[in-house]
Amino acid sequence: PLCSHLGVPVPEESYPARNTTQEFRSALGIVQ
């Protein structure tokens, strides 16, 4: 849906999701 809205082709491969939630929060300085 987003690609069609932006008028760009859908990529062949999935979007990379490399960071874990903890890595993401650590990078932003969010500590729980």
N, CA, C and O atoms as a Maestro MAE file, in Angstrom:
{
 s_m_m2io_version
 :::
 2.0.0
}

f_m_ct {
 s_m_title
 :::
 protein
 m_atom[128] {
  # First column is atom index #
  i_m_mmod_type
  r_m_x_coord
  r_m_y_coord
  r_m_z_coord
  i_m_residue_number
  s_m_chain_name
  s_m_pdb_residue_name
  s_m_pdb_atom_name
  i_m_atomic_number
  :::
  1 25 0.803 -1.215 0.000 1 A "PRO " " N  " 7
  2 3 0.000 0.000 0.000 1 A "PRO " " CA " 6
  3 2 0.846 1.280 0.000 1 A "PRO " " C  " 6
  4 15 0.514 2.235 -0.703 1 A "PRO " " O  " 8
  5 25 1.922 1.311 0.770 2 A "LEU " " N  " 7
  6 3 2.742 2.522 0.820 2 A "LEU " " CA " 6
  7 2 3.433 2.765 -0.510 2 A "LEU " " C  " 6
  8 15 3.495 3.898 -0.987 2 A "LEU " " O  " 8
  9 25 3.953 1.697 -1.109 3 A "CYS " " N  " 7
  10 3 4.651 1.849 -2.392 3 A "CYS " " CA " 6
  11 2 3.713 2.395 -3.457 3 A "CYS " " C  " 6
  12 15 4.096 3.286 -4.215 3 A "CYS " " O  " 8
  13 25 2.490 1.875 -3.527 4 A "SER " " N  " 7
  14 3 1.555 2.360 -4.543 4 A "SER " " CA " 6
  15 2 1.166 3.805 -4.273 4 A "SER " " C  " 6
  16 15 0.991 4.580 -5.212 4 A "SER " " O  " 8
  17 25 1.030 4.176 -3.021 5 A "HIS " " N  " 7
  18 3 0.718 5.561 -2.660 5 A "HIS " " CA " 6
  19 2 1.842 6.500 -3.092 5 A "HIS " " C  " 6
  20 15 1.588 7.615 -3.548 5 A "HIS " " O  " 8
  21 25 3.078 6.043 -2.945 6 A "LEU " " N  " 7
  22 3 4.234 6.862 -3.318 6 A "LEU " " CA " 6
  23 2 4.561 6.771 -4.807 6 A "LEU " " C  " 6
  24 15 5.378 7.537 -5.317 6 A "LEU " " O  " 8
  25 25 3.920 5.834 -5.498 7 A "GLY " " N  " 7
  26 3 4.156 5.683 -6.923 7 A "GLY " " CA " 6
  27 2 5.486 5.030 -7.257 7 A "GLY " " C  " 6
  28 15 6.084 5.312 -8.296 7 A "GLY " " O  " 8
  29 25 5.949 4.150 -6.364 8 A "VAL " " N  " 7
  30 3 7.212 3.448 -6.599 8 A "VAL " " CA " 6
  31 2 6.944 1.945 -6.649 8 A "VAL " " C  " 6
  32 15 5.955 1.476 -6.085 8 A "VAL " " O  " 8
  33 25 7.815 1.186 -7.318 9 A "PRO " " N  " 7
  34 3 7.604 -0.263 -7.395 9 A "PRO " " CA " 6
  35 2 7.844 -0.944 -6.048 9 A "PRO " " C  " 6
  36 15 8.628 -0.470 -5.226 9 A "PRO " " O  " 8
  37 25 7.157 -2.057 -5.842 10 A "VAL " " N  " 7
  38 3 7.339 -2.854 -4.630 10 A "VAL " " CA " 6
  39 2 8.653 -3.616 -4.758 10 A "VAL " " C  " 6
  40 15 8.863 -4.292 -5.765 10 A "VAL " " O  " 8
  41 25 9.550 -3.527 -3.764 11 A "PRO " " N  " 7
  42 3 10.827 -4.241 -3.860 11 A "PRO " " CA " 6
  43 2 10.629 -5.756 -3.832 11 A "PRO " " C  " 6
  44 15 9.659 -6.261 -3.266 11 A "PRO " " O  " 8
  45 25 11.557 -6.458 -4.447 12 A "GLU " " N  " 7
  46 3 11.490 -7.922 -4.504 12 A "GLU " " CA " 6
  47 2 11.741 -8.563 -3.142 12 A "GLU " " C  " 6
  48 15 11.115 -9.569 -2.808 12 A "GLU " " O  " 8
  49 25 12.648 -7.991 -2.355 13 A "GLU " " N  " 7
  50 3 12.989 -8.593 -1.065 13 A "GLU " " CA " 6
  51 2 12.324 -7.829 0.080 13 A "GLU " " C  " 6
  52 15 11.987 -6.654 -0.058 13 A "GLU " " O  " 8
  53 25 12.142 -8.499 1.191 14 A "SER " " N  " 7
  54 3 11.521 -7.887 2.362 14 A "SER " " CA " 6
  55 2 12.394 -6.779 2.925 14 A "SER " " C  " 6
  56 15 13.612 -6.778 2.750 14 A "SER " " O  " 8
  57 25 11.759 -5.842 3.599 15 A "TYR " " N  " 7
  58 3 12.496 -4.767 4.247 15 A "TYR " " CA " 6
  59 2 13.328 -5.371 5.373 15 A "TYR " " C  " 6
  60 15 12.810 -6.150 6.174 15 A "TYR " " O  " 8
  61 25 14.604 -5.024 5.445 16 A "PRO " " N  " 7
  62 3 15.449 -5.617 6.488 16 A "PRO " " CA " 6
  63 2 15.078 -5.116 7.886 16 A "PRO " " C  " 6
  64 15 14.960 -3.911 8.110 16 A "PRO " " O  " 8
  65 25 14.900 -6.031 8.803 17 A "ALA " " N  " 7
  66 3 14.627 -5.684 10.197 17 A "ALA " " CA " 6
  67 2 15.756 -6.286 11.015 17 A "ALA " " C  " 6
  68 15 15.636 -7.398 11.529 17 A "ALA " " O  " 8
  69 25 16.852 -5.551 11.133 18 A "ARG " " N  " 7
  70 3 18.058 -6.106 11.758 18 A "ARG " " CA " 6
  71 2 18.163 -5.818 13.245 18 A "ARG " " C  " 6
  72 15 18.744 -6.610 13.987 18 A "ARG " " O  " 8
  73 25 17.615 -4.708 13.686 19 A "ASN " " N  " 7
  74 3 17.776 -4.314 15.082 19 A "ASN " " CA " 6
  75 2 16.695 -4.935 15.953 19 A "ASN " " C  " 6
  76 15 15.522 -4.980 15.580 19 A "ASN " " O  " 8
  77 25 17.113 -5.413 17.125 20 A "THR " " N  " 7
  78 3 16.132 -5.881 18.090 20 A "THR " " CA " 6
  79 2 15.544 -4.661 18.790 20 A "THR " " C  " 6
  80 15 16.083 -3.560 18.680 20 A "THR " " O  " 8
  81 25 14.454 -4.852 19.501 21 A "THR " " N  " 7
  82 3 13.838 -3.748 20.236 21 A "THR " " CA " 6
  83 2 14.834 -3.146 21.220 21 A "THR " " C  " 6
  84 15 14.916 -1.925 21.352 21 A "THR " " O  " 8
  85 25 15.584 -3.991 21.905 22 A "GLN " " N  " 7
  86 3 16.549 -3.503 22.885 22 A "GLN " " CA " 6
  87 2 17.657 -2.688 22.214 22 A "GLN " " C  " 6
  88 15 18.054 -1.649 22.740 22 A "GLN " " O  " 8
  89 25 18.160 -3.139 21.068 23 A "GLU " " N  " 7
  90 3 19.190 -2.385 20.343 23 A "GLU " " CA " 6
  91 2 18.658 -1.023 19.909 23 A "GLU " " C  " 6
  92 15 19.370 -0.022 19.993 23 A "GLU " " O  " 8
  93 25 17.417 -0.983 19.449 24 A "PHE " " N  " 7
  94 3 16.797 0.263 19.011 24 A "PHE " " CA " 6
  95 2 16.663 1.237 20.178 24 A "PHE " " C  " 6
  96 15 17.018 2.409 20.060 24 A "PHE " " O  " 8
  97 25 16.149 0.746 21.304 25 A "ARG " " N  " 7
  98 3 15.985 1.607 22.480 25 A "ARG " " CA " 6
  99 2 17.329 2.086 23.006 25 A "ARG " " C  " 6
  100 15 17.454 3.230 23.444 25 A "ARG " " O  " 8
  101 25 18.332 1.220 22.966 26 A "SER " " N  " 7
  102 3 19.665 1.589 23.419 26 A "SER " " CA " 6
  103 2 20.238 2.700 22.545 26 A "SER " " C  " 6
  104 15 20.855 3.634 23.056 26 A "SER " " O  " 8
  105 25 20.039 2.605 21.242 27 A "ALA " " N  " 7
  106 3 20.539 3.624 20.317 27 A "ALA " " CA " 6
  107 2 19.870 4.972 20.566 27 A "ALA " " C  " 6
  108 15 20.478 6.019 20.345 27 A "ALA " " O  " 8
  109 25 18.620 4.948 21.027 28 A "LEU " " N  " 7
  110 3 17.894 6.188 21.307 28 A "LEU " " CA " 6
  111 2 18.074 6.661 22.746 28 A "LEU " " C  " 6
  112 15 17.595 7.732 23.118 28 A "LEU " " O  " 8
  113 25 18.761 5.867 23.547 29 A "GLY " " N  " 7
  114 3 18.977 6.232 24.941 29 A "GLY " " CA " 6
  115 2 17.779 5.965 25.830 29 A "GLY " " C  " 6
  116 15 17.640 6.571 26.892 29 A "GLY " " O  " 8
  117 25 16.906 5.052 25.397 30 A "ILE " " N  " 7
  118 3 15.726 4.695 26.185 30 A "ILE " " CA " 6
  119 2 16.076 3.471 27.018 30 A "ILE " " C  " 6
  120 15 16.415 2.422 26.471 30 A "ILE " " O  " 8
  121 25 15.997 3.598 28.319 31 A "VAL " " N  " 7
  122 3 16.347 2.494 29.204 31 A "VAL " " CA " 6
  123 2 15.097 2.036 29.937 31 A "VAL " " C  " 6
  124 15 14.334 2.846 30.463 31 A "VAL " " O  " 8
  125 25 14.901 0.720 29.963 32 A "GLN " " N  " 7
  126 3 13.763 0.168 30.703 32 A "GLN " " CA " 6
  127 2 14.228 -0.929 31.608 32 A "GLN " " C  " 6
  128 15 13.421 -1.525 32.321 32 A "GLN " " O  " 8
  :::
 }
 m_bond[127] {
  # First column is bond index #
  i_m_from
  i_m_to
  i_m_order
  :::
  1 1 2 1
  2 2 3 1
  3 3 4 2
  4 3 5 1
  5 5 6 1
  6 6 7 1
  7 7 8 2
  8 7 9 1
  9 9 10 1
  10 10 11 1
  11 11 12 2
  12 11 13 1
  13 13 14 1
  14 14 15 1
  15 15 16 2
  16 15 17 1
  17 17 18 1
  18 18 19 1
  19 19 20 2
  20 19 21 1
  21 21 22 1
  22 22 23 1
  23 23 24 2
  24 23 25 1
  25 25 26 1
  26 26 27 1
  27 27 28 2
  28 27 29 1
  29 29 30 1
  30 30 31 1
  31 31 32 2
  32 31 33 1
  33 33 34 1
  34 34 35 1
  35 35 36 2
  36 35 37 1
  37 37 38 1
  38 38 39 1
  39 39 40 2
  40 39 41 1
  41 41 42 1
  42 42 43 1
  43 43 44 2
  44 43 45 1
  45 45 46 1
  46 46 47 1
  47 47 48 2
  48 47 49 1
  49 49 50 1
  50 50 51 1
  51 51 52 2
  52 51 53 1
  53 53 54 1
  54 54 55 1
  55 55 56 2
  56 55 57 1
  57 57 58 1
  58 58 59 1
  59 59 60 2
  60 59 61 1
  61 61 62 1
  62 62 63 1
  63 63 64 2
  64 63 65 1
  65 65 66 1
  66 66 67 1
  67 67 68 2
  68 67 69 1
  69 69 70 1
  70 70 71 1
  71 71 72 2
  72 71 73 1
  73 73 74 1
  74 74 75 1
  75 75 76 2
  76 75 77 1
  77 77 78 1
  78 78 79 1
  79 79 80 2
  80 79 81 1
  81 81 82 1
  82 82 83 1
  83 83 84 2
  84 83 85 1
  85 85 86 1
  86 86 87 1
  87 87 88 2
  88 87 89 1
  89 89 90 1
  90 90 91 1
  91 91 92 2
  92 91 93 1
  93 93 94 1
  94 94 95 1
  95 95 96 2
  96 95 97 1
  97 97 98 1
  98 98 99 1
  99 99 100 2
  100 99 101 1
  101 101 102 1
  102 102 103 1
  103 103 104 2
  104 103 105 1
  105 105 106 1
  106 106 107 1
  107 107 108 2
  108 107 109 1
  109 109 110 1
  110 110 111 1
  111 111 112 2
  112 111 113 1
  113 113 114 1
  114 114 115 1
  115 115 116 2
  116 115 117 1
  117 117 118 1
  118 118 119 1
  119 119 120 2
  120 119 121 1
  121 121 122 1
  122 122 123 1
  123 123 124 2
  124 123 125 1
  125 125 126 1
  126 126 127 1
  127 127 128 2
  :::
 }
}
